[in-house]
Amino acid sequence: MHTRIAISLIAFVFISFMPVALPALDPGRSKTSYTLKTATQGDRRLFIGVGGHIDGVINPNLSVKEWEVVEITLLNDDGLNHHIALPDFFIMSKEVMEKGTKTVVTFVPFKQGGFIYYCILDNHRELGMEGRLIVSK
């Protein structure tokens, strides 16, 4: 019960700080796009990279540049409820609740470093659903 209250409180905080809309972007600004699908391996919950150099990689590092537009698409491929959160950038996607559904987050990383992305639903992060966003100059 305490876990559910804590998760609800964390979700409320994330939602409170989520940007309402991304401002109009310069069409010349570079954009990096990644697609991740959800997966289950036994008790483990995972993100699996789709396409390019992350294809098939479990919880891949997503490399981007500071101040470029980043788009991450999350595809539900296992039928469990999921989302993707990047708390260092105040980002939390909508929940994907059925197999075949997707959600997209678009944001601009405003600082360099290594930052965690994960699913905070139930105990999915603890079960392995966590990766890194690497932001460089």
Summary of the structure (lengths in Angstrom):
residues: 137
radius of gyration: 14.6
end to end distance: 42.9
largest distance: 48.9
contacts: 385
relative contact order: 0.22
helix: 16%
strand: 40%
